[in-house]
Amino acid sequence: MSFMRSAVALVGLCSTVILFAQSSLPDPAPIRTATVAHGRPSAVDTPTTATPGQVTIHEDEKVKALMADYTKREHVLKGYRVQVFLNADRKQAEAIRAQFLQKHPETPAYLSYQAPNFKVRVGDLLTRLEGEKLRAELKAEFPGCYIVPDEIELPRLPE
């Protein structure tokens, strides 16, 4: 008896599947092809013709004011630099900075004055670990160099 119930249930299930398969489903959209740069056809699901358009941005006046205010402000980033020179002689400080930039053009160097001394600080480092690496590289050239916390410029993006 149990076998008979299973067979009837199976037949009923098959009938349902067949009816579902024969129902009127929409025909799938045909796949369009386009020839790409390598010369072989490629399947695409979007139209291949580009039409010029126009983008309109609707923004609140408060957002415009906030963006204008943001661009006027100076954005300070806390970080580290390596100080390679500290002395009251301005010409010597300028010479040290120029010498550093000739040997290390990829690392920025800054000359600043804090009475009565001129300072030459190099690098824009986000972490103290980066500062330790730079200091280790410069130690042979500038034996008295040391890491100082400073306000740094934003890192430059690669071009």
Secondary structure in CASP SS format (residue, H / E / C, confidence):
PFRMAT SS
TARGET T0000
AUTHOR 0000-0000-0000
METHOD secondary structure of the structure
MODEL  1
M C 1.00
S H 1.00
F H 1.00
M H 1.00
R H 1.00
S H 1.00
A H 1.00
V H 1.00
A H 1.00
L H 1.00
V H 1.00
G H 1.00
L H 1.00
C H 1.00
S H 1.00
T H 1.00
V H 1.00
I H 1.00
L H 1.00
F H 1.00
A H 1.00
Q H 1.00
S C 1.00
S C 1.00
L C 1.00
P C 1.00
D C 1.00
P C 1.00
A C 1.00
P C 1.00
I C 1.00
R E 1.00
T E 1.00
A E 1.00
T E 1.00
V C 1.00
A C 1.00
H C 1.00
G C 1.00
R C 1.00
P E 1.00
S E 1.00
A E 1.00
V E 1.00
D C 1.00
T C 1.00
P C 1.00
T C 1.00
T C 1.00
A C 1.00
T C 1.00
P C 1.00
G C 1.00
Q C 1.00
V C 1.00
T C 1.00
I C 1.00
H C 1.00
E C 1.00
D C 1.00
E H 1.00
K H 1.00
V H 1.00
K H 1.00
A H 1.00
L H 1.00
M H 1.00
A H 1.00
D H 1.00
Y H 1.00
T H 1.00
K H 1.00
R C 1.00
E C 1.00
H C 1.00
V C 1.00
L E 1.00
K E 1.00
G E 1.00
Y E 1.00
R E 1.00
V E 1.00
Q E 1.00
V E 1.00
F E 1.00
L E 1.00
N E 1.00
A C 1.00
D C 1.00
R H 1.00
K H 1.00
Q H 1.00
A H 1.00
E H 1.00
A H 1.00
I H 1.00
R H 1.00
A H 1.00
Q H 1.00
F H 1.00
L H 1.00
Q H 1.00
K H 1.00
H C 1.00
P C 1.00
E C 1.00
T C 1.00
P C 1.00
A E 1.00
Y E 1.00
L E 1.00
S E 1.00
Y E 1.00
Q E 1.00
A C 1.00
P C 1.00
N E 1.00
F E 1.00
K E 1.00
V E 1.00
R E 1.00
V E 1.00
G E 1.00
D E 1.00
L E 1.00
L C 1.00
T C 1.00
R H 1.00
L H 1.00
E H 1.00
G H 1.00
E H 1.00
K H 1.00
L H 1.00
R H 1.00
A H 1.00
E H 1.00
L H 1.00
K C 1.00
A C 1.00
E C 1.00
F C 1.00
P C 1.00
G C 1.00
C C 1.00
Y E 1.00
I E 1.00
V E 1.00
P E 1.00
D E 1.00
E E 1.00
I E 1.00
E C 1.00
L C 1.00
P C 1.00
R C 1.00
L C 1.00
P C 1.00
E C 1.00
END
